[in-house]
Amino acid sequence: MGVSNKKKKMKAPKAKKIPKKLSIHGDTRIDHYYWLRERENPDVIQYLKDENAYFEAKSKAYKNLEKRLFSEMKSRIKEEDESVPYFENGYYYQTKYFKGKEYPVYYRRKGSLSAAEEVIFDENKMAEGHAYYKMTGIEISPDNRYAVFGEDTTGRRQYTLKIKDLNTGKILPDTIENTTGSAVWANDNQSLYYTKKDPETLRAFQIYKHILDTHPNDDILIYEEKDEMFDAFVTKSKSNKYIYIASFSTLTTEYQYLDANNPDDAFRIFAPRKRGVEYNIFHRGNQFYILTNKDKATNFKLMQTDEEQTDMEHWQEFIPHRREIMLEDAEVFDRFIVLQEREKGLNRLRILKDQQDFYVNFPEETYNIYMSYNPEMDTEKFRFVYNSMTTPSSVIEYDTATQQQTVLKEQEIPGSHFDKNNYESIRLWAPARDGKLIPVSIVYRKGMRRNGKNPLLLYGYGSYGITVDPNFSTTRLSLLDRGFIFAIAHIRGGEYLGRPWYEAGKLLLKKNTFNDFIDVARYLTNKKYTSKEHLYAMGGSAGGLLMGAVMNEAPDLFKGIVAQVPFVDVVTTMLDDSIPLTTGEYDEWGNPNEKKYYDYMKSYSPYDNVKAQNYPNLLVTTGLHDSQVQYWEPAKWVAKLRELKTDHNTLLLHTDMESGHGGASGRFKSLQDTARDYAFIINMEQQNTEK
C-alpha cells in the first residue's frame, strides 16, 4: 500500500482490494474498496496520506503557479475592511477585518454611530490553537446583555453552543454540545431554544429549552421529530413576537409557534403537515403571511391569515400563483412587503405598499440580487445586495417612499487594475437533446474571438432546487485574465427557471441534469466558444456527482475536470441510513430500498459505472471530517478509477485531513483551495499551448 520511488518518479498509490458483497433486489454488487470506510483503520489513513503525497509530487511542477494564483487572489481582498452597520434593538452592529487576519471582529455601538465601539467577539483570538474554526449563529438577548453562538473546530458541522455575558466579557459555563449552532431567546432573557443533532446521522431532530445558569443536563426536551425524513430547527419571527419550530423535508413543511413572552407555554401547531405542501411563515401585526405551494401552486404563492386562525382552511390568497414566475421569498415590514421573484431566470424585487405595486429596476442583462439583513420592522427602507459576473457587489438601500436607490458600500478590489469595462457577460440558450433550452451565463474578457481555441471552464450543480446565480467573483479574475471563458450551466435540478425546472431534474428524471450539462458543453464547442482540447468542468458535492456521471457518459468531452467533495457512491450511500443526510434525501434521489429507484440510481451512480475506458484529467478533493459527503466516497472512486481507466491522464486525490465539507476556514486559507483547483486547470491549458 505504500508509495515507492523509482528514479525519483513517484508511482500512483494502489489501494488493496477486499471484495465486499452488497446484495438487494436480487442484484449483487462487489465493492472492492468498501473497506476505505473504516475511518479508524491505520491503513485507510495511510492510503489517504499516500494519495496526498502523490498529489504533492505531481503538482510540484506547477506549485509556483499555485502560489502566484493565491497571491493574486489575496491581493484582490481588501484586508482592512468593514461591513455596513445595521441597527437592531438600540445598537448599531458591524464587523471588521484587519490586515493579515483570517477572521472578523464583531462590534456594536449603543444608540449612535458616534458612540464608543464595544468588541463583542474577536474571532481571530477565538480561533487560536485550532486548525479549523467556524463561529456561527450569534444571537443577542432582548435585553442586549447576552450573546449565544456556536463553535465548530473540526469542520463536521457539530457546533458547541456557548453564551457570553457582554457586560463582563466572560463566557458562561453553560456549554451545550452537538447542536446546529443556532439558538433563539425568549423575551424573558433567560430561556434559550436550540436544536440538537443525532450524533451518528447528524440529523437535526430535537428542540430543547435551556435556562441560563442551569446545567445542560437539566435542559427540557420540547420537541422531537420522529420522522427520519424530516429535520427540525428553531427560529424567531422578525416581529420578535413568536418563536417557531419548523419541521421540514424535501417536499413537506410543518411549523409550530409559541408566544415569545410566555416561554412556559406549549407550542401550537400552525398547520399540520400535509405531504407535498411546503410553507414558510412571516408575522406582522395580527396577521401571518404564508409562502406556499398549497393547491398545486408549483411556483408558490403568498397567502395570509389571522394569527388566531392558522389552519390551512383559513388561509386566504394574497398573491396568486403564476405559471411563469416563481415566488422565491418574501420579507415583511410594518408598512410594506418585499417579494423576491424569478422570471426567465432573473431575480427581481417587487414592492407592495399602500395599494402600490412596483419593481426595483436593474441596469444589466444578467445579474444577481438577494436581500441583505433587514432586522427592523418600523422603517421605510430596506437593503439588498446587487452584483453580476462583471460588476462587484454593492449593498444598496432602497427607499420605498421615494423609490430611490442609495449605494451604501461597493466592493473594492485593491492591488489590481480591475475595470469592469474590460469584461463582458452574456446569456446563451443551449438546446438540450429533448428540445428544452438550457440557460448558460458566461463571462470573458472583451475581445474574445469564437475560434474554438479559448480555454473554457464550465461550472454546474443541478440538485435540490439550488440555483447557481451569475454572481461576481474576485478569484475568477485569475482565469479571465488568462484568457479563460467562465460559464455556468443552469441545468435541470436547480430552480433557475422555476420549480418545474427542479422537478424535471430529480428522482426518476435525474439524468436530465447530466444530459443538460453534456449538451451545454457540446453547444459551446459547436459554437466555437471552445473545443474539447480546451474545455474544463468543475462541480462540488452534488455537482461532483454531476462531474462523475458526465465523465462516465462522455469521457472524451473534457480536457480536465475538478470534482470537489463529490457525491459519487450514490447507491451504497442511499442504502445506508446510518450515514448523515441519507433518509432526508429520499425525496431528492429516491429510496433505493424500492427496486425502481435502486435500478435507476445504479444506472448513473458514478462509482458503480466506472469502466475500462479513457477518462479526462481529474482532480478530486475531499475532507476527512466531511459530514455531508463522507471522505470515503471520493477515495473509493479514485481507487476504482486507478484500477480501471485505460489512459495515462492525470488522476489526483487531495484530502484535507483537518476540515470538512466546506473546506478550509478563514478568508485566506479558503483561497488556497481555489488556487489549488485553478492551478490544476491552468497548468493543463499551458501544456496545451506549449505542444
C-alpha positions as CSV (number, residue, x, y, z in Angstrom):
1,M,0.0,0.0,0.0
2,G,2.9,2.3,0.4
3,V,4.3,4.6,-2.2
4,S,7.5,3.6,-4.0
5,N,10.1,5.8,-5.5
6,K,12.0,4.7,-8.6
7,K,14.3,7.1,-10.4
8,K,12.7,9.8,-8.4
9,K,9.4,9.2,-10.2
10,M,6.6,8.5,-7.7
11,K,4.0,5.9,-8.7
12,A,0.3,6.4,-8.1
13,P,-0.9,4.7,-4.9
14,K,-2.7,1.5,-5.3
15,A,-5.4,0.6,-2.8
16,K,-5.7,-3.0,-1.8
17,K,-8.8,-4.9,-2.9
18,I,-11.0,-6.6,-0.4
19,P,-14.2,-7.8,-2.0
20,K,-17.5,-6.9,-0.2
21,K,-20.8,-8.3,-1.5
22,L,-23.7,-5.9,-1.4
23,S,-27.0,-7.6,-2.3
24,I,-30.6,-6.3,-2.6
25,H,-33.5,-6.8,-5.0
26,G,-31.8,-10.0,-6.3
27,D,-28.8,-7.9,-7.5
28,T,-25.3,-8.2,-6.2
29,R,-22.6,-5.6,-6.4
30,I,-18.9,-6.4,-5.5
31,D,-17.3,-3.4,-3.9
32,H,-13.5,-3.9,-3.6
33,Y,-12.9,-0.6,-1.8
34,Y,-15.7,-0.7,0.8
35,W,-13.0,-1.1,3.5
36,L,-12.0,2.5,2.9
37,R,-15.0,3.5,5.1
38,E,-13.0,2.4,8.2
39,R,-12.0,5.8,9.4
40,E,-10.1,4.5,12.4
41,N,-8.2,1.9,10.3
42,P,-4.5,2.9,10.1
43,D,-4.3,1.5,6.5
44,V,-7.1,3.9,5.5
45,I,-5.3,6.9,6.9
46,Q,-2.1,5.7,5.3
47,Y,-3.8,5.4,1.9
48,L,-5.1,8.9,2.1
49,K,-1.7,10.2,3.1
50,D,-0.1,8.3,0.2
51,E,-2.6,9.9,-2.2
52,N,-1.7,13.3,-0.7
53,A,2.0,12.7,-1.1
54,Y,1.3,11.7,-4.8
55,F,-0.7,14.8,-5.3
56,E,2.2,16.9,-3.9
57,A,4.7,15.2,-6.1
58,K,2.6,15.5,-9.3
59,S,1.6,19.1,-8.6
60,K,5.2,20.2,-7.7
61,A,5.8,21.3,-11.3
62,Y,3.2,24.0,-11.1
63,K,3.5,24.9,-7.4
64,N,4.8,28.3,-8.3
65,L,1.7,28.9,-10.4
66,E,-0.4,28.0,-7.4
67,K,1.5,30.4,-5.3
68,R,1.0,33.2,-7.8
69,L,-2.7,32.5,-8.0
70,F,-3.0,32.6,-4.3
71,S,-1.1,35.9,-4.2
72,E,-3.3,37.3,-6.9
73,M,-6.5,36.3,-5.2
74,K,-5.3,37.5,-1.8
75,S,-4.3,40.9,-3.3
76,R,-7.9,41.4,-4.5
77,I,-9.3,41.2,-1.0
78,K,-9.3,44.4,0.9
79,E,-7.6,43.3,4.1
80,E,-8.7,46.4,6.1
81,D,-12.4,46.1,5.5
82,E,-15.7,46.6,7.3
83,S,-19.4,45.9,6.8
84,V,-22.2,48.4,6.5
85,P,-23.5,49.0,10.1
86,Y,-27.1,47.9,10.8
87,F,-29.4,49.0,13.6
88,E,-31.2,46.5,15.8
89,N,-32.8,46.9,19.2
90,G,-31.0,50.0,20.2
91,Y,-27.5,49.1,18.9
92,Y,-25.5,49.5,15.7
93,Y,-23.7,46.3,14.7
94,Q,-20.7,46.0,12.4
95,T,-17.9,43.5,11.5
96,K,-14.4,44.5,10.6
97,Y,-11.4,42.7,9.1
98,F,-7.8,43.6,9.8
99,K,-4.7,43.2,7.7
100,G,-3.2,39.7,7.9
101,K,-6.2,38.4,9.9
102,E,-8.2,35.4,8.8
103,Y,-11.4,36.1,10.7
104,P,-13.7,39.1,11.5
105,V,-14.0,41.1,14.7
106,Y,-17.6,41.9,15.7
107,Y,-18.5,45.3,17.2
108,R,-21.5,47.2,18.4
109,R,-22.3,50.8,19.4
110,K,-25.2,51.9,21.6
111,G,-27.7,54.3,20.1
112,S,-25.4,56.1,17.7
113,L,-22.7,55.5,15.2
114,S,-20.6,58.1,17.1
115,A,-20.8,56.1,20.3
116,A,-17.9,54.2,21.6
117,E,-17.2,50.8,20.0
118,E,-17.7,47.7,22.0
119,V,-16.0,44.5,20.9
120,I,-18.4,41.6,21.1
121,F,-16.2,38.9,19.6
122,D,-12.7,38.7,18.1
123,E,-12.9,35.6,16.1
124,N,-9.1,35.6,15.4
125,K,-8.4,35.1,19.1
126,M,-11.1,32.5,19.4
127,A,-9.6,30.6,16.5
128,E,-6.1,30.4,18.1
129,G,-4.9,26.9,18.5
130,H,-7.4,25.4,16.1
131,A,-6.5,24.1,12.6
132,Y,-10.2,24.7,11.7
133,Y,-12.5,27.2,13.3
134,K,-16.0,28.3,12.5
135,M,-18.3,30.5,14.5
136,T,-22.0,30.9,13.6
137,G,-25.4,31.8,14.9
138,I,-24.7,34.9,17.0
139,E,-27.9,35.9,18.7
140,I,-28.2,38.8,21.2
141,S,-30.7,38.5,24.1
142,P,-33.6,41.0,24.1
143,D,-32.0,43.0,27.0
144,N,-28.8,43.2,25.0
145,R,-26.8,41.6,27.8
146,Y,-26.0,38.1,26.5
147,A,-24.8,36.6,23.2
148,V,-25.3,33.0,22.3
149,F,-23.1,31.5,19.5
150,G,-22.0,28.2,18.0
151,E,-18.4,26.9,17.6
152,D,-17.1,24.2,15.3
153,T,-13.4,23.2,15.5
154,T,-13.5,20.1,13.2
155,G,-15.5,21.1,10.1
156,R,-18.1,18.4,10.8
157,R,-20.8,21.0,11.5
158,Q,-21.4,19.7,15.0
159,Y,-21.5,23.0,16.9
160,T,-21.0,23.7,20.6
161,L,-23.3,26.4,21.9
162,K,-21.7,28.9,24.3
163,I,-23.1,32.1,25.9
164,K,-21.1,35.3,26.5
165,D,-22.1,37.9,29.1
166,L,-21.4,41.1,27.2
167,N,-21.4,43.2,30.4
168,T,-18.5,41.2,31.9
169,G,-16.9,39.8,28.7
170,K,-16.9,36.3,30.3
171,I,-18.1,33.0,28.7
172,L,-20.7,31.4,30.9
173,P,-20.3,27.8,32.0
174,D,-23.5,26.8,30.0
175,T,-21.9,24.8,27.3
176,I,-24.1,22.6,25.0
177,E,-22.6,20.0,22.7
178,N,-23.7,18.6,19.3
179,T,-26.1,21.4,18.1
180,T,-26.8,23.1,14.8
181,G,-25.0,26.2,16.1
182,S,-28.0,28.4,16.3
183,A,-30.4,29.3,19.2
184,V,-33.1,31.8,19.9
185,W,-34.0,33.8,23.0
186,A,-37.4,34.0,24.6
187,N,-38.3,37.5,25.7
188,D,-37.6,36.8,29.3
189,N,-33.8,36.9,28.5
190,Q,-33.4,33.6,30.4
191,S,-34.9,30.9,28.1
192,L,-33.0,29.6,25.1
193,Y,-34.3,27.2,22.5
194,Y,-31.8,25.2,20.4
195,T,-31.6,22.2,18.1
196,K,-29.6,19.0,18.8
197,K,-28.3,16.6,16.2
198,D,-28.3,12.9,16.2
199,P,-24.7,12.0,17.0
200,E,-24.5,9.4,14.3
201,T,-26.6,10.6,11.4
202,L,-26.2,14.3,12.3
203,R,-29.9,14.8,11.6
204,A,-31.2,17.9,13.4
205,F,-34.2,16.4,15.3
206,Q,-34.6,17.6,18.9
207,I,-35.6,21.0,20.2
208,Y,-34.5,21.8,23.8
209,K,-35.1,24.7,26.2
210,H,-32.2,25.8,28.3
211,I,-32.4,28.2,31.2
212,L,-29.4,30.4,32.0
213,D,-27.2,29.3,34.9
214,T,-28.6,25.8,34.8
215,H,-26.7,22.6,33.8
216,P,-27.4,21.5,30.2
217,N,-28.2,18.0,31.5
218,D,-31.3,19.6,33.0
219,D,-32.5,21.1,29.7
220,I,-36.1,20.3,28.7
221,L,-36.8,18.4,25.6
222,I,-39.6,20.5,23.9
223,Y,-40.0,18.5,20.7
224,E,-38.5,15.5,18.9
225,E,-39.0,15.0,15.2
226,K,-39.7,11.2,14.9
227,D,-39.9,11.0,11.1
228,E,-36.4,10.3,9.8
229,M,-37.3,12.1,6.5
230,F,-37.6,15.4,8.4
231,D,-35.1,17.8,10.1
232,A,-36.1,20.4,12.6
233,F,-34.9,23.9,13.5
234,V,-36.0,26.7,15.8
235,T,-36.1,30.4,14.9
236,K,-37.9,33.6,15.8
237,S,-40.2,35.9,13.9
238,K,-38.9,39.2,12.7
239,S,-41.5,40.8,14.8
240,N,-40.0,39.1,17.9
241,K,-43.5,38.1,19.0
242,Y,-43.2,34.4,18.2
243,I,-40.7,31.5,18.4
244,Y,-41.1,28.9,15.7
245,I,-40.2,25.2,15.5
246,A,-40.0,24.1,11.9
247,S,-40.0,20.5,10.7
248,F,-39.1,20.1,7.0
249,S,-38.3,17.5,4.4
250,T,-37.6,17.9,0.7
251,L,-41.4,18.1,0.0
252,T,-43.2,18.9,3.2
253,T,-43.1,21.6,6.0
254,E,-44.8,22.0,9.3
255,Y,-44.5,24.9,11.8
256,Q,-45.2,25.2,15.5
257,Y,-45.3,28.5,17.2
258,L,-45.1,30.0,20.7
259,D,-45.6,33.5,22.1
260,A,-42.0,34.6,23.0
261,N,-43.3,36.4,26.1
262,N,-44.6,33.1,27.5
263,P,-41.8,30.5,27.3
264,D,-43.5,28.2,29.8
265,D,-46.5,27.7,27.4
266,A,-46.7,24.8,25.0
267,F,-46.0,25.2,21.3
268,R,-49.1,25.1,19.0
269,I,-49.2,23.6,15.5
270,F,-49.5,26.3,12.9
271,A,-50.8,24.0,10.2
272,P,-50.4,20.2,10.3
273,R,-48.0,18.7,7.8
274,K,-49.5,17.5,4.5
275,R,-47.3,15.6,2.2
276,G,-46.2,17.7,-0.7
277,V,-47.2,21.0,0.9
278,E,-44.4,23.4,1.7
279,Y,-44.8,26.6,3.5
280,N,-42.9,29.4,5.3
281,I,-44.5,32.0,7.6
282,F,-44.0,35.7,8.3
283,H,-45.7,37.7,11.0
284,R,-46.9,41.3,11.0
285,G,-49.4,42.9,13.3
286,N,-52.2,40.4,13.8
287,Q,-51.6,38.6,10.5
288,F,-49.4,35.8,9.3
289,Y,-48.3,35.7,5.6
290,I,-47.6,32.2,4.2
291,L,-45.4,31.5,1.2
292,T,-46.6,28.1,0.0
293,N,-47.1,25.7,-2.9
294,K,-50.5,24.7,-1.5
295,D,-53.2,23.6,-4.0
296,K,-50.6,22.7,-6.7
297,A,-49.1,26.2,-6.7
298,T,-45.9,24.8,-8.2
299,N,-44.1,28.2,-8.4
300,F,-45.5,29.2,-5.0
301,K,-48.0,31.9,-3.9
302,L,-48.5,34.2,-0.9
303,M,-51.4,33.7,1.4
304,Q,-52.5,35.4,4.7
305,T,-54.5,34.5,7.7
306,D,-55.4,35.9,11.2
307,E,-52.9,34.9,13.9
308,E,-55.6,33.2,15.8
309,Q,-56.8,31.1,12.8
310,T,-53.7,29.4,11.3
311,D,-55.1,26.1,9.9
312,M,-54.8,25.8,6.1
313,E,-58.6,26.1,5.7
314,H,-58.4,29.7,6.9
315,W,-55.6,30.8,4.5
316,Q,-56.6,33.5,2.0
317,E,-54.9,34.2,-1.3
318,F,-52.8,37.4,-1.2
319,I,-50.5,36.9,-4.3
320,P,-51.8,34.3,-6.7
321,H,-49.7,31.5,-8.2
322,R,-48.3,32.4,-11.7
323,R,-47.1,29.7,-14.0
324,E,-44.1,31.7,-15.5
325,I,-43.0,33.5,-12.3
326,M,-41.6,31.8,-9.2
327,L,-42.1,33.5,-5.9
328,E,-38.9,32.7,-4.1
329,D,-39.1,34.6,-0.9
330,A,-40.8,37.4,1.0
331,E,-39.9,39.9,3.7
332,V,-42.4,41.8,5.7
333,F,-42.1,45.3,7.2
334,D,-44.7,47.3,9.1
335,R,-45.7,49.4,6.1
336,F,-44.6,47.3,3.1
337,I,-43.8,43.8,1.8
338,V,-40.9,42.9,-0.5
339,L,-41.3,39.9,-2.8
340,Q,-38.3,38.2,-4.4
341,E,-39.5,36.7,-7.7
342,R,-37.7,34.9,-10.5
343,E,-38.8,35.2,-14.2
344,K,-36.9,33.5,-17.0
345,G,-34.0,33.0,-14.7
346,L,-33.6,36.6,-13.5
347,N,-34.3,37.8,-9.9
348,R,-36.4,40.8,-9.3
349,L,-37.7,42.7,-6.3
350,R,-41.4,43.6,-6.1
351,I,-42.7,46.1,-3.5
352,L,-46.3,46.1,-2.1
353,K,-47.1,49.3,-0.2
354,D,-50.2,51.4,0.3
355,Q,-52.1,49.9,-2.6
356,Q,-49.0,50.4,-4.8
357,D,-47.2,47.6,-6.6
358,F,-43.9,48.3,-8.2
359,Y,-40.5,46.8,-9.1
360,V,-36.9,47.8,-8.4
361,N,-35.1,48.5,-11.7
362,F,-31.7,46.9,-12.5
363,P,-29.4,48.0,-15.4
364,E,-27.8,44.8,-16.7
365,E,-29.0,42.0,-18.9
366,T,-27.8,39.3,-16.4
367,Y,-27.3,40.0,-12.7
368,N,-27.7,38.6,-9.2
369,I,-29.6,40.1,-6.3
370,Y,-30.5,39.0,-2.8
371,M,-31.9,40.6,0.3
372,S,-29.5,41.8,2.9
373,Y,-30.1,41.6,6.6
374,N,-33.1,43.8,7.5
375,P,-34.0,43.4,11.2
376,E,-36.1,46.5,11.6
377,M,-39.9,46.3,11.0
378,D,-40.6,50.1,11.5
379,T,-38.9,51.6,8.5
380,E,-39.5,52.9,5.0
381,K,-36.2,51.4,3.7
382,F,-34.7,48.0,3.1
383,R,-31.3,46.8,1.9
384,F,-30.3,44.3,-0.8
385,V,-27.1,43.2,-2.5
386,Y,-26.5,43.6,-6.2
387,N,-23.8,42.1,-8.4
388,S,-23.2,40.5,-11.8
389,M,-20.5,38.5,-13.4
390,T,-18.8,41.7,-14.3
391,T,-20.0,44.0,-11.5
392,P,-18.6,43.7,-8.0
393,S,-21.1,43.5,-5.1
394,S,-22.9,46.6,-3.8
395,V,-25.0,46.9,-0.7
396,I,-27.9,49.1,-1.7
397,E,-30.6,50.8,0.4
398,Y,-33.9,51.3,-1.3
399,D,-36.3,54.0,0.0
400,T,-39.9,52.8,-0.7
401,A,-41.2,56.4,-0.1
402,T,-39.1,57.9,-2.9
403,Q,-38.2,54.8,-4.9
404,Q,-34.6,55.9,-4.8
405,Q,-31.6,53.6,-4.5
406,T,-28.5,54.5,-2.4
407,V,-25.3,52.6,-2.7
408,L,-24.0,52.2,0.9
409,K,-20.9,50.1,0.1
410,E,-19.2,49.0,-3.1
411,Q,-16.9,46.0,-3.1
412,E,-13.3,47.3,-3.5
413,I,-10.7,45.3,-5.4
414,P,-7.3,46.6,-4.3
415,G,-4.0,45.5,-5.7
416,S,-5.2,45.1,-9.2
417,H,-6.1,47.1,-12.3
418,F,-9.7,45.8,-12.4
419,D,-12.0,47.6,-14.7
420,K,-15.5,46.1,-15.2
421,N,-15.5,47.6,-18.8
422,N,-12.8,45.0,-19.7
423,Y,-15.2,42.2,-19.3
424,E,-18.4,41.1,-20.9
425,S,-21.2,38.8,-19.7
426,I,-24.0,37.4,-21.8
427,R,-26.6,34.7,-21.5
428,L,-27.0,31.9,-24.1
429,W,-29.7,29.3,-24.5
430,A,-28.3,25.9,-25.4
431,P,-30.7,23.3,-26.9
432,A,-30.9,20.0,-25.0
433,R,-31.5,16.7,-26.7
434,D,-35.2,16.7,-25.7
435,G,-35.7,20.2,-27.2
436,K,-35.6,22.2,-23.9
437,L,-33.4,25.3,-23.9
438,I,-30.8,25.4,-21.2
439,P,-29.7,28.9,-20.0
440,V,-26.0,29.5,-19.8
441,S,-24.4,32.5,-18.2
442,I,-20.9,33.3,-19.5
443,V,-18.2,35.9,-18.8
444,Y,-15.0,36.7,-20.6
445,R,-12.5,39.5,-21.3
446,K,-13.7,41.7,-24.1
447,G,-12.0,40.9,-27.4
448,M,-12.7,37.2,-27.1
449,R,-12.9,35.5,-30.6
450,R,-15.0,32.5,-31.2
451,N,-12.4,30.4,-32.9
452,G,-12.5,27.2,-30.8
453,K,-9.2,28.0,-29.1
454,N,-10.4,29.6,-25.9
455,P,-10.0,27.7,-22.7
456,L,-13.4,27.5,-21.0
457,L,-14.4,26.3,-17.5
458,L,-18.0,25.1,-17.3
459,Y,-19.5,25.0,-13.8
460,G,-22.6,23.1,-12.8
461,Y,-24.6,21.9,-9.8
462,G,-28.2,21.0,-10.6
463,S,-29.7,19.5,-7.4
464,Y,-32.0,20.3,-4.5
465,G,-33.5,23.2,-6.4
466,I,-30.4,25.3,-5.6
467,T,-29.8,28.0,-8.2
468,V,-26.2,29.0,-9.0
469,D,-26.7,32.6,-9.9
470,P,-24.4,34.6,-12.1
471,N,-22.5,36.5,-9.4
472,F,-19.2,38.3,-9.2
473,S,-16.0,36.6,-8.1
474,T,-12.7,38.2,-7.5
475,T,-10.9,34.8,-7.7
476,R,-12.4,34.1,-11.1
477,L,-10.5,37.1,-12.5
478,S,-7.4,34.9,-12.4
479,L,-9.0,32.7,-15.0
480,L,-10.5,35.5,-17.1
481,D,-7.2,37.5,-17.2
482,R,-5.5,34.4,-18.6
483,G,-7.9,34.1,-21.5
484,F,-10.4,31.7,-20.0
485,I,-14.2,31.9,-20.6
486,F,-16.2,31.0,-17.4
487,A,-19.7,29.5,-17.9
488,I,-22.4,28.4,-15.6
489,A,-24.8,25.8,-17.0
490,H,-28.3,26.4,-15.4
491,I,-29.3,22.8,-15.7
492,R,-32.4,21.0,-14.6
493,G,-32.4,20.1,-10.9
494,G,-31.9,23.7,-10.0
495,E,-34.6,26.4,-9.9
496,Y,-33.2,28.9,-12.3
497,L,-36.3,28.6,-14.4
498,G,-38.7,28.0,-11.5
499,R,-39.8,25.0,-9.5
500,P,-40.8,22.9,-12.6
501,W,-37.1,23.1,-13.7
502,Y,-36.1,21.5,-10.4
503,E,-38.8,18.8,-10.6
504,A,-37.6,17.9,-14.1
505,G,-34.1,17.0,-12.7
506,K,-34.7,14.8,-9.6
507,L,-35.8,11.3,-8.7
508,L,-36.5,9.3,-11.9
509,L,-35.7,12.3,-14.1
510,K,-32.2,12.9,-12.6
511,K,-30.5,12.0,-15.8
512,N,-31.8,15.2,-17.3
513,T,-29.3,17.0,-15.1
514,F,-26.4,15.2,-16.6
515,N,-27.7,15.3,-20.2
516,D,-28.2,19.0,-19.9
517,F,-24.6,19.6,-18.8
518,I,-23.2,17.5,-21.7
519,D,-25.5,19.2,-24.2
520,V,-24.4,22.6,-23.0
521,A,-20.7,21.6,-23.3
522,R,-21.3,20.3,-26.9
523,Y,-23.2,23.5,-27.8
524,L,-20.3,25.7,-26.6
525,T,-17.9,23.6,-28.7
526,N,-20.1,23.6,-31.7
527,K,-20.5,27.4,-31.5
528,K,-16.7,27.6,-31.2
529,Y,-16.5,29.3,-27.8
530,T,-14.0,26.5,-27.1
531,S,-13.1,23.0,-28.2
532,K,-12.6,19.6,-26.5
533,E,-8.9,20.3,-26.2
534,H,-9.6,23.5,-24.2
535,L,-12.8,22.6,-22.3
536,Y,-12.8,22.0,-18.5
537,A,-15.5,21.3,-16.0
538,M,-16.0,21.8,-12.2
539,G,-18.6,21.0,-9.6
540,G,-18.8,20.2,-5.9
541,S,-20.9,17.9,-3.7
542,A,-24.0,17.1,-5.8
543,G,-22.1,19.0,-8.5
544,G,-19.3,16.4,-8.0
545,L,-21.9,13.7,-8.7
546,L,-22.6,15.6,-11.9
547,M,-18.9,15.5,-12.8
548,G,-18.7,11.8,-12.2
549,A,-21.8,11.0,-14.2
550,V,-20.7,13.2,-17.1
551,M,-17.2,11.6,-17.2
552,N,-18.7,8.1,-17.5
553,E,-21.2,9.2,-20.2
554,A,-19.0,11.5,-22.3
555,P,-15.4,10.7,-21.3
556,D,-13.8,12.4,-24.3
557,L,-15.7,15.7,-24.0
558,F,-13.5,17.5,-21.4
559,K,-9.7,18.0,-21.2
560,G,-9.9,18.2,-17.4
561,I,-12.3,18.1,-14.5
562,V,-12.2,19.2,-10.9
563,A,-14.6,17.3,-8.7
564,Q,-14.9,18.9,-5.2
565,V,-16.1,16.8,-2.3
566,P,-18.1,14.7,-4.8
567,F,-21.1,12.6,-4.0
568,V,-20.3,9.7,-6.2
569,D,-21.2,6.5,-4.4
570,V,-24.9,7.1,-4.7
571,V,-26.4,3.6,-4.3
572,T,-24.3,2.5,-1.3
573,T,-24.8,5.8,0.5
574,M,-28.5,6.0,-0.1
575,L,-28.9,2.4,1.2
576,D,-27.1,3.2,4.4
577,D,-29.4,5.1,6.7
578,S,-26.7,5.5,9.4
579,I,-24.9,8.0,7.2
580,P,-25.7,11.7,7.7
581,L,-28.4,13.1,5.4
582,T,-29.4,9.7,3.9
583,T,-33.1,9.4,5.0
584,G,-33.8,13.0,4.4
585,E,-32.6,12.7,0.8
586,Y,-35.1,10.1,-0.3
587,D,-37.4,12.7,-1.8
588,E,-34.5,14.1,-3.9
589,W,-32.9,10.9,-5.2
590,G,-35.4,8.2,-4.4
591,N,-35.3,5.4,-1.9
592,P,-33.2,2.5,-3.3
593,N,-34.9,0.1,-1.0
594,E,-37.6,0.3,-3.7
595,K,-36.3,-1.5,-6.8
596,K,-37.3,1.1,-9.4
597,Y,-35.2,3.7,-7.6
598,Y,-32.3,1.2,-7.0
599,D,-32.2,0.3,-10.7
600,Y,-32.3,4.0,-11.8
601,M,-29.6,5.1,-9.3
602,K,-27.4,2.2,-10.2
603,S,-27.6,3.3,-13.9
604,Y,-26.0,6.7,-13.2
605,S,-24.1,6.3,-9.9
606,P,-20.5,7.4,-10.9
607,Y,-18.8,4.8,-8.7
608,D,-20.9,1.9,-9.9
609,N,-20.4,2.9,-13.6
610,V,-16.6,3.3,-13.7
611,K,-15.4,1.1,-16.6
612,A,-12.4,0.4,-18.7
613,Q,-12.2,3.4,-20.9
614,N,-10.2,6.7,-21.2
615,Y,-11.1,9.4,-18.8
616,P,-10.1,13.1,-18.7
617,N,-7.5,14.6,-16.4
618,L,-9.1,14.7,-13.0
619,L,-8.5,16.4,-9.6
620,V,-10.7,15.1,-6.7
621,T,-10.8,16.9,-3.4
622,T,-12.4,15.9,-0.1
623,G,-12.1,16.5,3.7
624,L,-11.6,13.8,6.3
625,H,-14.2,15.2,8.6
626,D,-16.8,15.9,5.9
627,S,-20.3,15.4,7.3
628,Q,-22.1,15.9,4.0
629,V,-20.2,13.7,1.6
630,Q,-18.1,11.2,3.6
631,Y,-14.4,11.2,2.6
632,W,-14.6,7.5,1.5
633,E,-16.8,8.2,-1.5
634,P,-14.2,10.2,-3.4
635,A,-11.4,7.9,-2.0
636,K,-13.2,4.8,-3.3
637,W,-13.9,6.4,-6.6
638,V,-10.3,7.4,-7.2
639,A,-9.1,3.9,-6.3
640,K,-11.5,2.3,-8.8
641,L,-10.6,4.8,-11.5
642,R,-6.9,4.0,-11.0
643,E,-7.7,0.3,-11.4
644,L,-9.9,0.5,-14.5
645,K,-9.0,3.6,-16.6
646,T,-7.1,2.9,-19.8
647,D,-5.4,6.3,-20.3
648,H,-2.3,8.0,-19.0
649,N,-4.1,11.2,-18.0
650,T,-3.5,12.8,-14.6
651,L,-5.6,11.5,-11.7
652,L,-5.1,13.2,-8.3
653,L,-6.9,12.9,-4.9
654,H,-6.3,15.6,-2.2
655,T,-7.7,15.0,1.2
656,D,-7.8,17.9,3.7
657,M,-7.1,16.0,6.9
658,E,-8.3,18.9,9.1
659,S,-11.5,20.1,7.5
660,G,-15.0,19.1,6.3
661,H,-17.4,19.7,3.5
662,G,-16.8,23.5,3.3
663,G,-13.1,23.2,3.1
664,A,-10.6,25.3,5.0
665,S,-11.8,28.0,7.4
666,G,-10.7,31.6,7.3
667,R,-10.9,34.1,4.4
668,F,-7.3,33.5,3.2
669,K,-7.0,29.7,3.8
670,S,-10.0,29.1,1.7
671,L,-8.3,30.9,-1.2
672,Q,-5.6,28.2,-1.1
673,D,-8.2,25.6,-2.1
674,T,-9.3,27.8,-5.0
675,A,-5.7,28.4,-6.1
676,R,-5.0,24.7,-6.0
677,D,-8.0,23.9,-8.2
678,Y,-7.4,26.7,-10.7
679,A,-3.7,25.8,-10.9
680,F,-4.6,22.3,-11.9
681,I,-6.7,23.6,-14.8
682,I,-4.4,26.5,-15.9
683,N,-1.4,24.2,-15.9
684,M,-3.1,21.8,-18.3
685,E,-4.0,24.6,-20.6
686,Q,-0.5,25.9,-20.6
687,Q,0.7,22.4,-21.5
688,N,-1.8,22.6,-24.3
689,T,-0.4,25.7,-25.8
690,E,3.2,24.5,-25.4
691,K,2.5,21.5,-27.6
